[in-house]
Amino acid sequence: GDPHEVVRENIRILALAVSGNTLDEKSVVCAPQIHSAIIRSVTEADRGSGVILPHGGEGDGFITDTPGVLLMIRVADCVPILYSARRSDGSYIVCATHAGWRGTVSGIAAEAIRRITDMGGELPSVRCAIGQAIHACCYEVGEDFCDAVASARGSEFARDHIERRAGKLYADVVKMNRTILLSAGVREEQIDI
C-alpha cells in the first residue's frame, strides 16, 4: 500500500547500498512474483524494469551475465537463493530466485542450475547462498501440503522434509532447496545457508 515514490526511493537506497554507491534504481530488475519456477533472462535492456519501467513479465527469478544489472527478488517466509557461476572465459553469470513452497517443489533451484550451465557456467564454480527463510521449527503445514509435495517430488522427498511433532506437521523448505541443489549436481561445499 506504500506510494510508488516511497517504494522507488527504498529500492534506490538498497541498490546504492549493495553496489557500493555505483548503481541506483535504474539498474534494478524486479517483477511480480507468482510462486512458480519461472526464471527470466535479463540484459542491459531490462535495467529499471519493474521499478521505473513496466515489468517484463511475472516470475520468480532472474538470470543475467550482464554486469550492472541488479536482480531483485522479494521474500518474507519464502526462500531467497542467490547463485553465481564462472564461465571458462572468466566471465560470470548471476541468478536470484524466490522459492516459495510451490516454486521449491516445482524445482526452481534445479531450473536455476540448468539455466546457469546452459549459459556456459561451469558447475564446479557455482556458488549458492540460501538466505533467511522460515524453517521447520515453525512452518506448520497441513495434510494437503504433504500430498502436494509427495505428488510433485515423491513420497520419500515429502517424508524427508516434512516432520510430525505433537500431532502437527512442519516443513523444511530450506532443506528442500538444499536437497534439490545437491540433486542438480551442486556439491555441499558450494551451498551456504
C-alpha positions as CSV (number, residue, x, y, z in Angstrom):
1,G,0.0,0.0,0.0
2,D,3.0,2.3,0.0
3,P,3.0,5.1,-2.6
4,H,5.1,4.2,-5.7
5,E,7.5,7.1,-4.9
6,V,8.3,5.6,-1.5
7,V,8.9,2.2,-2.9
8,R,11.1,3.5,-5.6
9,E,13.2,5.5,-3.1
10,N,13.6,2.4,-0.9
11,I,14.8,0.5,-4.0
12,R,17.2,3.3,-4.8
13,I,18.6,3.2,-1.3
14,L,19.0,-0.6,-1.4
15,A,20.6,-0.5,-4.9
16,L,23.2,2.1,-3.8
17,A,23.9,0.1,-0.6
18,V,24.5,-3.2,-2.3
19,S,26.5,-1.7,-5.2
20,G,28.9,0.5,-3.2
21,N,27.1,3.6,-4.4
22,T,27.7,2.8,-8.1
23,L,24.2,1.6,-9.2
24,D,20.8,3.0,-8.4
25,E,17.1,2.0,-9.1
26,K,17.7,2.4,-12.8
27,S,19.8,-0.7,-12.7
28,V,17.3,-2.9,-10.8
29,V,15.1,-5.5,-12.4
30,C,12.1,-6.8,-10.5
31,A,8.7,-8.2,-11.3
32,P,5.5,-9.6,-9.7
33,Q,6.3,-13.0,-8.1
34,I,3.8,-15.8,-8.6
35,H,5.3,-18.8,-6.7
36,S,6.5,-20.6,-9.9
37,A,9.7,-22.0,-11.3
38,I,9.8,-19.2,-14.0
39,I,13.3,-17.6,-14.3
40,R,13.6,-14.7,-16.7
41,S,16.8,-13.9,-18.6
42,V,17.6,-10.2,-18.4
43,T,20.1,-7.9,-20.1
44,E,21.1,-4.3,-20.3
45,A,17.8,-3.6,-22.0
46,D,15.9,-4.7,-18.9
47,R,17.5,-2.4,-16.4
48,G,14.9,-0.5,-14.5
49,S,12.0,-2.9,-15.4
50,G,9.6,-3.2,-12.6
51,V,10.9,0.0,-11.0
52,I,11.0,2.9,-13.4
53,L,9.7,0.9,-16.4
54,P,6.9,-1.6,-16.7
55,H,7.9,-5.1,-15.6
56,G,8.8,-7.6,-18.4
57,G,6.6,-10.4,-17.1
58,E,5.8,-12.3,-14.0
59,G,8.1,-14.9,-12.5
60,D,10.2,-15.9,-9.5
61,G,13.7,-15.4,-10.6
62,F,16.2,-13.7,-12.9
63,I,19.4,-14.7,-14.5
64,T,22.0,-12.5,-16.3
65,D,25.5,-12.3,-17.5
66,T,25.4,-8.5,-17.9
67,P,27.4,-6.5,-15.4
68,G,25.5,-3.6,-13.9
69,V,22.1,-5.3,-13.8
70,L,20.8,-5.7,-10.2
71,L,18.4,-8.7,-9.7
72,M,15.8,-8.1,-7.1
73,I,13.5,-10.6,-5.5
74,R,11.2,-10.1,-2.5
75,V,10.7,-12.6,0.2
76,A,9.1,-12.9,3.6
77,D,8.9,-16.5,4.8
78,C,9.9,-17.9,1.3
79,V,13.5,-18.9,0.5
80,P,15.8,-16.5,-1.3
81,I,18.6,-18.1,-3.3
82,L,21.4,-16.3,-4.9
83,Y,23.7,-18.0,-7.4
84,S,26.9,-17.2,-9.2
85,A,29.0,-19.2,-11.7
86,R,32.1,-18.6,-13.7
87,R,32.5,-19.4,-17.4
88,S,35.7,-20.8,-18.9
89,D,36.5,-17.3,-20.2
90,G,36.3,-15.9,-16.7
91,S,33.0,-14.0,-17.1
92,Y,30.2,-14.5,-14.6
93,I,26.6,-15.4,-14.6
94,V,24.4,-14.5,-11.6
95,C,20.9,-15.6,-10.7
96,A,18.4,-14.8,-8.0
97,T,15.3,-16.9,-7.2
98,H,12.3,-16.6,-4.8
99,A,11.5,-20.1,-3.7
100,G,8.1,-20.3,-2.0
101,W,7.0,-23.9,-1.3
102,R,5.3,-24.2,-4.8
103,G,8.4,-22.9,-6.6
104,T,10.5,-25.1,-4.4
105,V,8.7,-28.3,-5.2
106,S,8.4,-27.2,-8.9
107,G,12.2,-27.2,-8.8
108,I,13.1,-23.6,-9.3
109,A,16.6,-24.2,-7.7
110,A,17.3,-27.0,-10.2
111,E,16.0,-24.8,-13.0
112,A,18.4,-22.1,-12.0
113,I,21.4,-24.5,-12.2
114,R,20.2,-25.8,-15.5
115,R,19.9,-22.3,-16.9
116,I,23.4,-21.4,-15.5
117,T,25.0,-24.3,-17.1
118,D,23.1,-23.8,-20.4
119,M,24.7,-20.3,-20.5
120,G,28.1,-21.8,-20.1
121,G,28.5,-21.6,-16.3
122,E,30.9,-24.3,-15.1
123,L,29.1,-26.4,-12.5
124,P,32.2,-26.7,-10.2
125,S,32.3,-22.9,-10.0
126,V,28.7,-22.5,-8.9
127,R,28.1,-20.9,-5.5
128,C,24.6,-20.8,-3.9
129,A,23.6,-18.7,-1.0
130,I,20.3,-19.6,0.7
131,G,19.1,-16.7,2.7
132,Q,16.8,-16.1,5.7
133,A,13.5,-18.0,5.5
134,I,11.1,-19.9,7.6
135,H,12.3,-23.2,8.9
136,A,10.9,-26.5,10.2
137,C,10.8,-25.1,13.7
138,C,7.8,-23.0,12.9
139,Y,6.5,-23.7,9.3
140,E,3.3,-25.6,10.2
141,V,1.6,-27.2,7.3
142,G,-1.5,-29.4,6.6
143,E,-2.0,-32.8,5.1
144,D,-2.9,-31.1,1.8
145,F,0.7,-29.6,1.7
146,C,2.2,-33.1,2.3
147,D,0.0,-34.5,-0.5
148,A,1.1,-31.7,-2.9
149,V,4.8,-32.2,-2.1
150,A,4.5,-36.0,-2.4
151,S,2.7,-35.6,-5.7
152,A,5.3,-33.2,-7.1
153,R,8.5,-34.7,-5.8
154,G,7.7,-38.2,-4.5
155,S,6.6,-39.6,-1.1
156,E,10.2,-40.2,0.0
157,F,11.1,-36.5,-0.6
158,A,8.0,-35.5,1.4
159,R,8.9,-37.8,4.3
160,D,12.5,-36.5,4.3
161,H,11.4,-32.8,4.5
162,I,8.1,-32.8,6.5
163,E,8.1,-33.9,10.1
164,R,5.3,-34.7,12.5
165,R,5.7,-33.3,16.0
166,A,3.0,-33.4,18.7
167,G,0.4,-34.3,16.1
168,K,1.3,-31.4,13.8
169,L,3.2,-31.3,10.5
170,Y,6.2,-29.0,9.9
171,A,8.0,-28.5,6.6
172,D,11.7,-27.5,6.0
173,V,11.7,-25.6,2.7
174,V,15.3,-24.6,3.2
175,K,16.4,-28.2,3.4
176,M,14.1,-29.0,0.4
177,N,16.0,-26.5,-1.7
178,R,19.4,-27.7,-0.5
179,T,18.4,-31.3,-1.5
180,I,17.2,-30.1,-4.9
181,L,20.5,-28.2,-5.4
182,L,22.5,-31.3,-4.5
183,S,20.4,-33.4,-6.9
184,A,21.2,-30.9,-9.6
185,G,24.9,-31.6,-9.2
186,V,25.9,-28.8,-6.8
187,R,28.3,-30.0,-4.1
188,E,27.7,-29.5,-0.4
189,E,30.6,-27.0,-0.1
190,Q,29.1,-24.9,-2.9
191,I,26.0,-24.1,-0.8
192,D,25.9,-21.6,2.0
193,I,22.8,-21.5,4.3
